[in-house]
Amino acid sequence: MRFVLVGAVEGSRIALEALLSKDMVPSLVITLPPEAADRHSDFADLTTPALKAGSAVFHATNINAEATLEAVRATAPDLILVLGWSQICRQAFRDIPRLGVIGFHPAALPRLRGRGVIPWTILLDEKTTGSSLFWIDEGMDSGDIILQRLFPLAPDETARSLYAKHVGNLAEMVPEAVALATEGRAPRIEQDHTLASYCAKRVAEDGLIDWSHPAAEILRLIRAVGDPYPGAFSLRDGRPIHIDAARTFADSFRYIGLAGQVQAHTTEGFTVMCGDRQCIEVTAWRGTDGRRPAVHSKMGS
């Protein structure tokens, strides 16, 4: 079985390591060049482990460019794995491998197709999600399912903890899918397209906190867009202050103030009033040189 792996993020690297541990060595690894690393907040180097394992490496920024297609055709692959690449694979690319192209999606397809899926899963307060391997077709995450693992979300799920769960599944599922494809037994389970939903792309600016929202929503945003993503943030004197961790503040009832106003300093951080008159306690933050904002100062200004 000759296969190509395409990817450029932490999950891509862990999938590659899982394959190599099973003596499944890609004939070619396609990844981003180092100068394009800023395309992904969770960029990971695949070049070094791929070359060490004996795989050829091709650096690309466009999976559908003719030079990329030529590099793939030269390997005559039976299968292509696209694991952590944000571009749509067009027909010319999908036509190259004998068996097809397999993709990974961090959701229980057909729900939550599209972009920014891990943050959206937490923002939607989903109770259950799933990791899906599927045959890539002309649509957006619409191809037949090969393998899918469902699991519950923890009440305090963060982007990092959810990312880790998906990557753990990916490391187990990808070698299994390659083995099934090698044996000619890889499933093709059609998705129920009537149940499909679509997530819009998210950008760093979407992490701006609106302090007029309820405390529970703000805490959910902080959990949803943190590491490995850019993070939730507010403004203080026109400069960003990133909030990496926060929690419910039990003594909210003691404070009277405005939404976004710092109410008190605590042993571990500071408290901020939210739109429902509940406070959150910020326990990890970046910006302001590590200093707490002044009591009674306003965040978001």
KAJO-V508278 format. One record per residue. SS is DSSP state (a for helix, b for strand, c for the rest). PHI is phi in whole degrees, -180 to 180 (999 if undefined). NEAR is the number of other ideal C-beta (glycine too) atoms within 8 Angstrom. Layout:
# KAJO-V508278
SS;PHI;NEAR + SS;PHI;NEAR
This chain:
# KAJO-V508278
c;999;8 + c;-100;9 + b;-140;14 + b;-113;16 + b;-114;18 + b;-117;13 + c;176;18 + c;-157;12 + b;-126;11 + a;-55;11 + a;-62;15 + a;-61;17 + a;-65;13 + a;-67;11 + a;-64;17 + a;-61;15 + a;-61;10 + a;-66;13 + a;-64;14 + a;-64;11 + a;-66;7 + c;-102;8 + c;60;5 + c;-103;10 + c;-104;9 + c;-62;14 + c;-73;10 + b;-149;14 + b;-118;16 + b;-106;15 + b;-147;16 + c;-75;12 + c;-70;8 + a;-54;6 + a;-70;4 + a;-105;8 + a;-60;8 + a;-73;5 + a;-68;9 + c;-130;11 + c;-68;6 + c;-110;10 + b;-56;11 + c;-139;9 + c;-76;9 + c;-105;15 + a;-60;10 + a;-63;7 + a;-65;12 + a;-66;15 + a;-63;9 + a;-61;6 + a;-81;9 + c;100;5 + c;-81;12 + b;-73;8 + b;-128;12 + b;-128;10 + b;-89;9 + c;-143;13 + c;-113;8 + c;-133;7 + c;-67;12 + c;-101;11 + c;-67;9 + a;-61;5 + a;-62;7 + a;-67;14 + a;-61;12 + a;-64;8 + a;-64;12 + a;-71;14 + a;-59;8 + c;-63;6 + c;-91;11 + c;47;5 + c;-76;14 + c;-81;9 + b;-149;16 + b;-125;15 + b;-110;16 + b;-110;14 + c;-129;14 + c;97;12 + c;-143;10 + c;-91;5 + c;-94;7 + c;-69;5 + c;-87;11 + c;-81;7 + a;-56;6 + a;-59;8 + a;-70;14 + a;-67;13 + c;-78;5 + c;-70;10 + c;-74;12 + c;-63;5 + c;-96;7 + b;136;9 + b;-119;13 + b;-106;15 + b;-120;14 + b;-119;15 + b;-139;11 + c;-84;12 + c;-159;13 + c;-87;10 + c;-54;14 + c;-87;11 + c;-74;9 + c;57;13 + b;-72;14 + b;106;11 + c;-110;8 + c;58;10 + a;-68;12 + a;-65;13 + a;-59;12 + a;-63;12 + a;-59;15 + a;-75;16 + a;-62;9 + c;-79;6 + c;57;6 + c;-65;8 + c;-95;5 + b;-137;9 + b;-141;13 + b;-164;11 + b;-107;15 + b;-127;13 + b;-107;13 + b;-147;14 + b;-80;11 + c;-72;11 + c;-123;8 + c;-77;4 + c;-91;6 + c;-99;7 + c;56;12 + c;-109;10 + c;-75;11 + c;-62;11 + b;-79;14 + b;-100;13 + b;-139;10 + b;-150;10 + b;-122;8 + b;-95;7 + b;-159;10 + b;-81;5 + c;-92;12 + c;-74;6 + c;-58;4 + c;-107;5 + c;-56;9 + c;-114;11 + a;-58;15 + a;-67;9 + a;-69;9 + a;-71;15 + a;-57;14 + a;-63;8 + a;-65;10 + a;-64;12 + a;-66;11 + a;-61;8 + a;-65;11 + a;-58;15 + a;-62;12 + a;-88;9 + a;-77;13 + a;-65;15 + a;-60;13 + a;-64;9 + a;-66;13 + a;-64;14 + a;-63;9 + a;-64;11 + a;-64;14 + a;-61;7 + c;-86;6 + c;73;5 + c;-119;6 + c;-68;9 + c;-65;9 + c;-136;8 + b;-99;7 + c;-65;6 + c;-74;13 + c;-86;7 + a;-67;7 + a;-69;4 + a;-99;8 + c;-69;11 + c;-136;8 + b;-130;8 + b;-95;10 + c;-80;7 + c;-59;6 + c;-115;9 + c;-124;5 + a;-57;5 + a;-64;5 + a;-70;7 + a;-85;12 + b;-65;9 + c;-82;14 + c;-100;8 + c;-71;14 + c;-77;7 + c;-79;9 + c;-63;9 + a;-58;12 + a;-62;7 + a;-69;8 + a;-68;16 + a;-62;12 + a;-66;11 + a;-61;12 + a;-60;14 + a;-70;11 + a;-78;15 + a;-113;13 + c;-78;13 + c;-41;8 + c;-93;8 + c;-100;12 + c;-62;6 + c;105;12 + b;-82;14 + b;-152;12 + b;-128;13 + b;-119;12 + b;-139;13 + c;55;5 + c;81;5 + b;-112;8 + b;-73;8 + b;-125;14 + b;-84;10 + b;-109;14 + b;-93;10 + b;-153;9 + b;-156;12 + b;-150;8 + b;-61;9 + c;-106;10 + c;-64;4 + c;-95;7 + a;-54;12 + a;-63;4 + a;-82;4 + c;-114;11 + c;-123;2 + c;-171;7 + c;-103;6 + c;-60;8 + c;89;12 + b;-90;12 + b;-71;14 + b;-96;12 + b;-164;8 + b;-95;6 + c;-122;8 + c;-58;2 + c;-105;5 + c;177;12 + b;-156;13 + b;-110;15 + b;-131;13 + b;-76;14 + c;-109;15 + c;-67;9 + c;-97;6 + c;69;6 + c;-98;12 + b;-103;13 + b;-113;14 + b;-104;13 + b;-82;12 + b;-114;8 + b;-147;8 + b;-152;10 + b;-129;6 + c;109;10 + a;55;10 + a;57;4 + a;82;3 + c;-79;5 + c;-71;8 + c;-61;10 + c;-63;6 + c;-59;8 + c;79;7 + c;-73;9 + b;-104;8 + c;-82;15 + c;89;9 + c;-131;8
